[in-house]
């Protein structure tokens, strides 16, 4: 079993960062023992669209503190 894990790990480490992140997400979800809650198809599509935008580098991510500072400056 350990040789299989080592082989899979070595191959996974050759992948791009987004591909490795996708694998990590899938593996972590497989360990989630909590009962899933229902979400609408619209929300599910929105989630997938936003994840794709992040993975493809189509959006600029900023720290939460920066976002809150910008919002305060704009609205307060």
N, C-alpha and C positions, 0 to 999 in steps of 0.2 A: 504493500500500500504506500509506503513512504517513497518508493521510487516513482510511483505514479504521481504523487503529489509534487515531487521535485520536478518531474518532467513538465507537468502542467504549469507550475510556477515559472519555470525557466521560459517556457513559450509565452506565457502571459506577460512577462516582463519585457518582451521584445515588442509588444504592442504600443501604440500611442497612448498618451495620458488619458484622453477621453475614452478610448476603448477599455483601458484598465479600470477607469472609474465606473463604466457601465457594468463590467464584470463584478466589481465590488458591490455595486448597488444590487445586482441580481442575487449575489451570494448572501448579502445581509438580509434581503427580503425573505430569502429561503429560511432564515433562522428566526424570523418574526413569528412568535407563537401567539400573539394577541389576535383576537378575532377582528377581522377586517370590518370596517364600517362602510356603509353604502354611500357612494357619491354619484352624482348625476353624470351622464355621459358628457355634458357640456363642461363640467369641472374637470373631468378626467382628460378631455381633449385640451383644455387650457393648460393643465399641468404638463402634459406631454409637449405641447408647443413651447412653453417657457423653458423646459429642460433642453429641448432641441436648440433653442436660441442661445442658451448658455453654452452647451456643448460645441456648437458651431462657431462660437465667438461673435455672434451677431449683436450682442448686447454688452454694455459695459457694466461690470459689477462694481459696486462701491460698498465700503464698510457701513454698517448700520449707523455708527456715530456720525459719519459724514452725511448720510441721508437725513438724519434727524436735525443736524445743524442747518442744512440747506432748507428744510421745511420750516424750521423756526424762523430763519432769516426771511423767508418768503411770506409767512403768514402771521408772524407775531409782531 
